[in-house]
Amino acid sequence: MSRELEAALRELGLAPGATPREVERARRALALAWHPDRFHGDPTREREAEERLRRVNAAFRTLAEHGFPTDVPVASSRPGVAPSGTGKAARDRLVRRPSRGWRAAWWSAVFGLLTFAYVTSNESRRPAAASSRGVEFAGPVARALQPPRPEARPRRDARRGDRALGIAGSAPPPEAPAPWAPPARPSPPPRSPFFTLGASKEEVYAIQGSPRVATEERWSYGYSYVDFDDDRVVGWYDSRAEALRARLVPRRPGAAAPFFTVGSTKDDVLRVQGSPRRFSDDRWEYGYSFVEFEGDRVVRWYDSRAHALRARLVPAEGVVAPPYFTVGSTKDEVLLVQGSPPRFDDRRWEYGYSFVEFDEAGRVVDWHDSGQRPLLARRF
């Protein structure tokens, strides 16, 4: 063997007679140990690693170019099969990298050895713990050789006494006292499900929650809002998109009628129609419909049909219903023929786009029939 080949083997840390597989393993191990990235941040060591890695690769190339000459015949990778051929084809076959399965097994073995060394070193650093039974050995191997401990004495069954263990003459242990429990507190009074006129800001906050926008006189909840005067509720608007838990409450108890009419009180309207979305002293709004008051009495309304009102004009008793009305007919006769108008005042009753006009005495003087809602009227 030439001195060049012997020097190449020494560079790889091998002796003459090493197999091609050993040469490949040595090259890989040295390449991992002297890779420059392991010495990043230390210029001197990094240059030394680059030089050493260059020599290792040069030594491997030298051996590969000469076909890995050794004093021992090169064995085949498959048992029972002799190596075939020499020269460039044989060298290429021998230089070929191992398969992925072999590399995975090799890295698994390395990782297992490193893990075992780390665990063993940590166990060996732990001090041995002494006890009344003897010495506790440290380390996984030493603990495996430690003699077994004596069995613990059986514990007494506190629920059944010593009879469960076959011990006579002993009484069962006394029962434990009942755990202490705090005295029951009186439950707080139930919170109202809604607020109304006169409620304080604290009550509104507890029922409706925090407003989106708050000023001294108005709290806004989206499109809905609550108005205050001297920190007391004086009005609100319920947009339904952001529903308010607010309600007007009748001041006096009473039974609800099927409808309200002219002259009904505000309490009557509340019992029949419910709480309005927006209100003032003389006007309550239910969507697009509204009811108007003078004092505490209903004087007129507008029924939009989109938000129907349970309101009706009532004719006087004893009036006979004619088949139609005409000029000079009374309001009671128009009611009996045409029904209650959705919107009205003293001089004009509206039925959609049709209307009937009256004089000061309450007699029909004219009308207009739009055809959308025909009027049962005749002219002579």
C-alpha positions as CSV (number, residue, x, y, z in Angstrom):
1,M,0.0,0.0,0.0
2,S,1.4,3.4,-0.9
3,R,2.2,6.1,1.6
4,E,-0.6,8.3,0.1
5,L,-3.2,5.7,0.8
6,E,-1.8,5.1,4.3
7,A,-1.9,8.9,5.0
8,A,-5.5,9.0,3.8
9,L,-6.4,6.2,6.2
10,R,-4.7,7.9,9.1
11,E,-6.5,11.1,8.3
12,L,-9.8,9.2,8.6
13,G,-8.5,7.5,11.8
14,L,-8.4,4.0,10.2
15,A,-5.8,1.3,10.0
16,P,-4.8,-0.6,6.9
17,G,-7.3,-3.3,6.2
18,A,-10.4,-1.2,6.9
19,T,-13.4,-2.1,4.8
20,P,-15.1,0.4,2.4
21,R,-18.1,0.5,4.8
22,E,-15.8,1.5,7.7
23,V,-14.2,4.2,5.4
24,E,-17.7,5.6,4.7
25,R,-18.7,5.6,8.3
26,A,-15.4,7.3,9.4
27,R,-15.9,10.0,6.8
28,R,-19.5,10.7,7.9
29,A,-18.5,10.8,11.6
30,L,-15.6,13.3,10.9
31,A,-17.8,15.4,8.7
32,L,-20.4,15.8,11.4
33,A,-17.8,16.4,14.1
34,W,-15.9,19.1,12.1
35,H,-18.7,20.8,10.3
36,P,-18.0,24.6,10.3
37,D,-21.6,25.4,11.4
38,R,-20.9,23.9,14.8
39,F,-18.3,26.6,15.5
40,H,-20.3,29.6,14.3
41,G,-19.2,32.7,16.2
42,D,-15.6,31.5,16.8
43,P,-13.6,32.5,13.7
44,T,-10.5,30.5,14.8
45,R,-12.3,27.3,15.4
46,E,-14.4,27.8,12.3
47,R,-11.3,28.1,10.1
48,E,-9.7,25.1,11.8
49,A,-12.9,23.1,11.1
50,E,-13.0,24.1,7.5
51,E,-9.4,23.0,7.0
52,R,-10.0,19.7,8.8
53,L,-13.1,19.0,6.8
54,R,-11.2,19.7,3.6
55,R,-8.5,17.2,4.5
56,V,-11.1,14.5,5.4
57,N,-12.9,14.9,2.0
58,A,-9.6,14.8,0.2
59,A,-8.6,11.6,2.0
60,F,-11.9,10.0,1.1
61,R,-11.5,11.0,-2.5
62,T,-8.0,9.5,-2.6
63,L,-9.3,6.2,-1.3
64,A,-12.3,6.3,-3.7
65,E,-10.1,7.0,-6.7
66,H,-7.9,3.9,-6.0
67,G,-10.9,1.6,-5.4
68,F,-10.5,1.4,-1.6
69,P,-7.4,-0.9,-1.7
70,T,-7.1,-2.9,1.5
71,D,-5.3,-6.0,2.8
72,V,-8.7,-7.7,3.3
73,P,-10.9,-8.7,0.3
74,V,-13.9,-6.4,-0.1
75,A,-17.1,-8.3,1.1
76,S,-20.3,-8.2,-0.9
77,S,-23.2,-6.2,0.5
78,R,-25.3,-9.4,0.2
79,P,-24.3,-12.5,2.2
80,G,-23.2,-15.5,0.1
81,V,-22.5,-13.4,-3.0
82,A,-18.9,-12.7,-4.0
83,P,-17.8,-9.2,-5.1
84,S,-17.8,-8.9,-8.8
85,G,-15.7,-6.7,-11.0
86,T,-13.0,-4.2,-10.4
87,G,-12.2,-0.9,-11.8
88,K,-14.5,2.1,-12.2
89,A,-17.8,0.2,-12.0
90,A,-16.9,-1.5,-8.8
91,R,-15.6,1.7,-7.3
92,D,-18.9,3.5,-8.2
93,R,-20.9,0.6,-6.6
94,L,-18.8,0.8,-3.4
95,V,-18.9,4.6,-3.2
96,R,-22.7,4.6,-3.5
97,R,-24.4,6.1,-0.5
98,P,-26.3,3.8,1.9
99,S,-30.1,3.5,1.5
100,R,-32.5,5.7,3.5
101,G,-33.5,2.9,5.7
102,W,-29.9,2.3,6.8
103,R,-29.4,6.0,7.5
104,A,-32.6,6.1,9.6
105,A,-31.5,3.1,11.6
106,W,-28.1,4.7,12.2
107,W,-29.5,8.0,13.4
108,S,-32.0,6.2,15.6
109,A,-29.1,4.3,17.3
110,V,-27.1,7.5,17.8
111,F,-30.1,9.2,19.3
112,G,-30.8,6.3,21.6
113,L,-27.2,6.2,22.9
114,L,-27.2,10.0,23.5
115,T,-30.5,9.7,25.4
116,F,-29.3,6.8,27.5
117,A,-26.1,8.7,28.4
118,Y,-28.0,11.8,29.4
119,V,-30.5,10.0,31.6
120,T,-27.7,7.9,33.2
121,S,-25.6,11.0,33.9
122,N,-28.6,12.8,35.6
123,E,-29.4,9.8,37.7
124,S,-25.8,9.5,38.9
125,R,-25.7,13.1,40.0
126,R,-28.7,12.7,42.4
127,P,-27.6,12.1,46.0
128,A,-28.6,8.8,47.6
129,A,-31.5,9.2,50.1
130,A,-31.2,7.5,53.4
131,S,-34.2,6.1,55.3
132,S,-35.0,4.0,58.3
133,R,-35.2,0.9,56.1
134,G,-31.7,1.3,54.7
135,V,-29.9,3.1,51.9
136,E,-31.7,4.2,48.7
137,F,-29.5,3.4,45.7
138,A,-29.2,6.0,42.9
139,G,-29.3,5.2,39.2
140,P,-31.5,2.9,37.1
141,V,-29.2,-0.1,37.3
142,A,-28.6,0.3,41.0
143,R,-32.2,0.6,41.7
144,A,-32.9,-2.6,39.8
145,L,-30.5,-4.4,42.1
146,Q,-31.9,-3.0,45.3
147,P,-33.6,-5.6,47.5
148,P,-37.4,-5.4,47.8
149,R,-38.9,-3.5,50.7
150,P,-41.0,-5.3,53.3
151,E,-44.7,-5.2,52.8
152,A,-46.6,-2.5,54.6
153,R,-49.0,-3.4,57.4
154,P,-52.6,-3.5,56.4
155,R,-54.6,-0.3,57.2
156,R,-57.6,-0.4,59.4
157,D,-61.0,-0.1,57.8
158,A,-62.4,3.0,59.5
159,R,-65.9,2.3,58.3
160,R,-66.2,-1.3,59.6
161,G,-63.8,-1.2,62.5
162,D,-61.2,-3.8,63.4
163,R,-63.6,-6.7,62.7
164,A,-62.8,-6.3,59.0
165,L,-59.2,-7.3,59.8
166,G,-60.1,-10.0,62.2
167,I,-59.1,-8.0,65.3
168,A,-61.4,-8.5,68.3
169,G,-62.0,-6.3,71.3
170,S,-61.7,-2.9,69.6
171,A,-64.5,-0.4,69.0
172,P,-65.2,1.4,65.7
173,P,-63.7,4.9,65.5
174,P,-66.0,7.8,66.3
175,E,-67.8,9.5,63.5
176,A,-66.4,12.8,62.2
177,P,-68.4,15.9,63.1
178,A,-70.5,17.4,60.3
179,P,-68.6,20.1,58.3
180,W,-69.4,23.7,59.2
181,A,-71.7,25.6,56.9
182,P,-72.3,29.3,56.8
183,P,-75.7,30.6,57.8
184,A,-78.2,31.0,55.0
185,R,-78.5,34.6,53.8
186,P,-81.9,36.0,52.9
187,S,-82.4,36.0,49.2
188,P,-82.4,39.5,47.6
189,P,-85.8,40.9,46.4
190,P,-86.6,39.9,42.8
191,R,-85.5,42.5,40.2
192,S,-88.2,44.1,38.1
193,P,-88.3,42.9,34.5
194,F,-88.8,46.4,33.2
195,F,-88.4,50.1,34.1
196,T,-91.0,52.8,33.8
197,L,-91.5,56.6,34.4
198,G,-89.7,57.8,37.5
199,A,-87.1,55.1,37.5
200,S,-83.6,56.1,38.5
201,K,-80.5,55.7,36.4
202,E,-79.3,52.9,38.7
203,E,-82.5,51.0,38.0
204,V,-82.2,51.5,34.2
205,Y,-78.6,50.4,34.3
206,A,-79.5,47.2,36.3
207,I,-82.3,46.3,33.9
208,Q,-81.2,47.6,30.5
209,G,-77.4,47.4,30.9
210,S,-74.7,49.9,29.9
211,P,-75.7,52.4,27.1
212,R,-73.7,52.9,24.0
213,V,-73.7,56.7,24.4
214,A,-74.6,58.4,27.6
215,T,-75.1,62.1,28.5
216,E,-76.6,63.8,31.5
217,E,-80.1,63.9,29.9
218,R,-80.1,60.9,27.4
219,W,-78.8,57.3,27.3
220,S,-78.7,55.8,23.8
221,Y,-79.0,52.1,23.1
222,G,-78.6,52.0,19.3
223,Y,-81.6,53.7,17.7
224,S,-83.5,53.5,21.1
225,Y,-82.9,56.0,23.9
226,V,-84.1,56.9,27.4
227,D,-84.5,60.6,28.5
228,F,-83.9,61.7,32.1
229,D,-84.7,64.8,34.1
230,D,-83.0,65.1,37.5
231,D,-81.7,61.5,37.1
232,R,-85.3,60.2,36.7
233,V,-86.9,58.7,33.6
234,V,-89.2,61.1,31.9
235,G,-89.5,59.4,28.4
236,W,-88.1,56.9,25.9
237,Y,-88.2,55.7,22.3
238,D,-88.2,52.0,21.6
239,S,-87.0,51.3,18.1
240,R,-87.6,47.6,18.4
241,A,-84.2,47.1,16.6
242,E,-82.6,47.7,20.0
243,A,-85.6,46.8,22.3
244,L,-85.9,48.6,25.6
245,R,-87.2,46.8,28.7
246,A,-89.5,49.8,29.4
247,R,-93.2,49.9,30.0
248,L,-95.9,52.4,31.0
249,V,-98.1,51.0,33.8
250,P,-101.7,51.9,34.4
251,R,-102.1,54.1,37.5
252,R,-105.4,52.3,38.5
253,P,-106.3,48.7,38.3
254,G,-109.1,47.7,35.9
255,A,-110.3,45.2,33.3
256,A,-109.2,45.5,29.7
257,A,-111.9,46.3,27.1
258,P,-111.8,44.8,23.6
259,F,-111.0,48.3,22.1
260,F,-110.7,51.9,23.1
261,T,-112.6,54.9,21.6
262,V,-112.9,58.7,21.9
263,G,-113.1,59.6,25.6
264,S,-111.1,56.6,26.8
265,T,-108.5,57.3,29.5
266,K,-104.8,56.7,29.1
267,D,-105.1,53.7,31.5
268,D,-107.8,52.2,29.1
269,V,-105.4,52.6,26.2
270,L,-102.6,50.9,28.1
271,R,-104.8,48.0,29.0
272,V,-106.0,47.6,25.4
273,Q,-103.0,48.6,23.2
274,G,-100.1,48.2,25.6
275,S,-97.1,50.5,26.2
276,P,-96.2,52.9,23.4
277,R,-92.8,53.0,21.7
278,R,-92.6,56.8,22.0
279,F,-94.8,59.1,23.9
280,S,-95.4,62.6,25.3
281,D,-98.2,64.1,27.4
282,D,-100.6,64.5,24.4
283,R,-99.4,61.9,21.9
284,W,-98.5,58.2,22.1
285,E,-96.9,56.5,19.1
286,Y,-97.2,52.8,18.1
287,G,-94.9,52.6,15.1
288,Y,-96.6,54.6,12.3
289,S,-99.9,54.7,14.3
290,F,-100.6,57.2,17.1
291,V,-103.2,58.3,19.6
292,E,-103.7,61.9,20.7
293,F,-105.0,63.1,24.0
294,E,-106.4,66.2,25.6
295,G,-105.7,65.9,29.3
296,D,-106.2,62.3,30.1
297,R,-108.8,61.5,27.4
298,V,-108.5,60.2,23.8
299,V,-109.6,62.8,21.2
300,R,-108.3,61.2,17.9
301,W,-106.0,58.6,16.5
302,Y,-104.4,57.4,13.2
303,D,-104.4,53.7,12.4
304,S,-101.6,53.0,9.8
305,R,-102.7,49.3,9.4
306,A,-99.0,48.5,9.5
307,H,-99.2,48.9,13.3
308,A,-102.9,48.3,13.8
309,L,-104.7,50.1,16.7
310,R,-107.5,48.4,18.6
311,A,-109.5,51.6,18.4
312,R,-113.1,52.1,17.1
313,L,-115.6,54.9,16.9
314,V,-118.9,53.8,18.4
315,P,-122.3,55.1,17.1
316,A,-125.0,56.3,19.5
317,E,-127.6,53.7,20.6
318,G,-130.9,53.5,18.7
319,V,-129.6,54.7,15.3
320,V,-130.8,52.5,12.4
321,A,-128.2,51.7,9.8
322,P,-129.1,52.9,6.3
323,P,-127.9,51.0,3.1
324,Y,-125.7,54.0,2.2
325,F,-125.0,57.6,3.3
326,T,-125.4,60.8,1.4
327,V,-125.3,64.6,1.9
328,G,-126.9,65.5,5.2
329,S,-126.2,62.1,6.8
330,T,-125.0,62.1,10.4
331,K,-121.7,60.8,11.7
332,D,-123.5,57.9,13.4
333,E,-125.1,56.9,10.0
334,V,-121.7,57.0,8.3
335,L,-120.3,54.8,11.0
336,L,-123.0,52.3,10.6
337,V,-122.6,52.2,6.8
338,Q,-118.8,52.7,6.3
339,G,-117.3,51.6,9.6
340,S,-114.7,53.3,11.9
341,P,-112.2,55.5,10.0
342,P,-108.4,54.9,10.4
343,R,-107.9,58.6,10.7
344,F,-110.3,61.4,11.6
345,D,-110.9,64.8,13.2
346,D,-114.0,66.9,13.7
347,R,-114.5,67.9,10.1
348,R,-112.9,65.0,8.1
349,W,-112.9,61.3,8.2
350,E,-110.3,59.4,6.1
351,Y,-110.6,55.9,4.7
352,G,-107.3,55.3,2.9
353,Y,-107.2,57.8,0.0
354,S,-111.0,58.3,0.3
355,F,-112.5,60.8,2.8
356,V,-115.8,62.3,4.0
357,E,-116.2,65.9,5.1
358,F,-118.7,67.3,7.7
359,D,-120.0,70.7,8.7
360,E,-120.0,72.1,12.2
361,A,-123.3,70.2,13.0
362,G,-121.7,66.9,12.2
363,R,-123.6,66.4,8.8
364,V,-122.1,65.1,5.6
365,V,-121.3,68.0,3.1
366,D,-119.0,66.2,0.6
367,W,-116.8,63.2,0.0
368,H,-114.2,61.8,-2.3
369,D,-114.1,58.2,-3.4
370,S,-110.6,57.1,-4.6
371,G,-111.8,53.7,-5.6
372,Q,-109.0,52.0,-3.5
373,R,-111.5,51.7,-0.6
374,P,-114.9,52.4,-2.1
375,L,-117.4,54.5,-0.1
376,L,-121.0,53.4,0.3
377,A,-122.3,56.9,-0.7
378,R,-124.8,58.2,-3.2
379,R,-125.6,61.6,-4.6
380,F,-129.1,62.7,-5.6
